[in-house]
C-alpha cells in the first residue's frame, strides 16, 4: 500500500479499486448465499413431496375450499330428490285412480249393454242404435 501524502490520483485509483473489490466480494457472497438457499429449498420441497402425509395435507386444503360448495350441492340434490319422490307418489296415485275409473267404466258399459240387450226397453230405433254403438265401442277396446 502506498503511503498517503494527500489526495493524489494514485490514492483515488486505489480507493476505487478497493470499493470495486468490496462490491465484487459482496456480490459473490450474495450469489453464493442465494444458490445455497435455493438448493436447500428444493431439497426441502422434494422431501415434503416424498412424505406420505403431503398428499393428505394438500387434499385437506382442497376439501376445505370445496366443502361449502359440496354441502350446498348436496342440499339442492336433497330438495330435488324430495320433489321427484313427491311427483312419483302423485303419478302412482293418478295411475291408481285411472285404473279405478277404467274398471268402473267397464262395469257401467257391461251393465248398459246387458240392460239394452235384455232389458224390456222396447224396440225403439234409438235404443238399437245406442246398443250398436256401445257394442262397437267395446269391441274396439278389446
ZIJO-V117731 format. One record per residue. RES is the residue in three letters. NEAR is the number of other C-alpha atoms within 8 Angstrom. D_FIRST is the distance of its C-alpha to the first C-alpha in Angstrom with 2 decimals. Layout:
RES_NEAR_D_FIRST, RES_NEAR_D_FIRST
This chain:
UNK_2_0.00, UNK_4_3.67, UNK_4_6.43, UNK_6_8.90, UNK_5_12.14, UNK_4_13.96, UNK_7_14.19, UNK_7_13.57, UNK_6_13.98, UNK_6_10.43, UNK_10_9.47, UNK_9_12.63, UNK_8_12.00, UNK_8_8.71, UNK_8_10.95, UNK_8_13.80, UNK_8_12.27, UNK_8_11.34, UNK_8_14.89, UNK_8_16.42, UNK_8_15.08, UNK_8_16.41, UNK_8_19.63, UNK_8_20.02, UNK_8_19.70, UNK_8_22.22, UNK_8_24.51, UNK_8_24.52, UNK_8_25.26, UNK_8_28.02, UNK_8_29.57, UNK_8_29.65, UNK_8_31.24, UNK_8_33.71, UNK_8_34.68, UNK_8_35.29, UNK_8_37.25, UNK_8_39.35, UNK_8_40.13, UNK_8_41.17, UNK_8_43.34, UNK_8_45.06, UNK_8_45.78, UNK_8_47.20, UNK_8_49.38, UNK_8_50.57, UNK_8_51.44, UNK_8_53.32, UNK_9_55.14, UNK_7_56.25, UNK_7_57.59, UNK_7_61.39, UNK_6_61.46, UNK_10_59.07, UNK_8_62.03, UNK_8_64.05, UNK_8_61.45, UNK_8_61.30, UNK_8_65.09, UNK_8_65.49, UNK_8_63.23, UNK_8_65.23, UNK_8_68.50, UNK_8_67.42, UNK_8_67.03, UNK_8_70.25, UNK_8_72.55, UNK_8_73.61, UNK_8_74.43, UNK_8_76.31, UNK_8_78.25, UNK_8_79.38, UNK_8_80.42, UNK_8_82.39, UNK_8_84.08, UNK_8_85.13, UNK_8_86.37, UNK_8_88.43, UNK_8_90.03, UNK_8_90.79, UNK_8_92.34, UNK_8_94.54, UNK_8_95.70, UNK_8_96.46, UNK_8_98.36, UNK_8_100.33, UNK_8_101.18, UNK_8_102.25, UNK_8_104.49, UNK_8_106.01, UNK_8_106.62, UNK_8_108.32, UNK_8_110.50, UNK_8_111.44, UNK_8_112.28, UNK_8_114.48, UNK_8_116.20, UNK_8_116.71, UNK_8_118.23, UNK_8_120.55, UNK_8_121.62, UNK_8_122.21, UNK_8_124.38, UNK_8_126.31, UNK_8_126.88, UNK_8_128.11, UNK_8_130.58, UNK_8_131.80, UNK_10_132.25, UNK_8_134.21, UNK_8_136.35, UNK_8_137.00, UNK_11_137.89, UNK_9_140.32, UNK_8_141.76, UNK_12_142.25, UNK_7_143.71, UNK_6_145.96, UNK_7_146.37, UNK_5_149.55, UNK_7_147.98, UNK_4_150.54, UNK_6_150.31, UNK_7_148.43, UNK_6_146.49, UNK_6_143.36, UNK_10_143.32, UNK_10_143.65, UNK_8_140.79, UNK_8_138.55, UNK_11_139.38, UNK_8_138.58, UNK_8_135.24, UNK_10_134.29, UNK_9_135.27, UNK_8_133.25, UNK_8_130.22, UNK_9_130.37, UNK_7_130.85, UNK_6_127.74, UNK_5_125.69, UNK_4_126.56
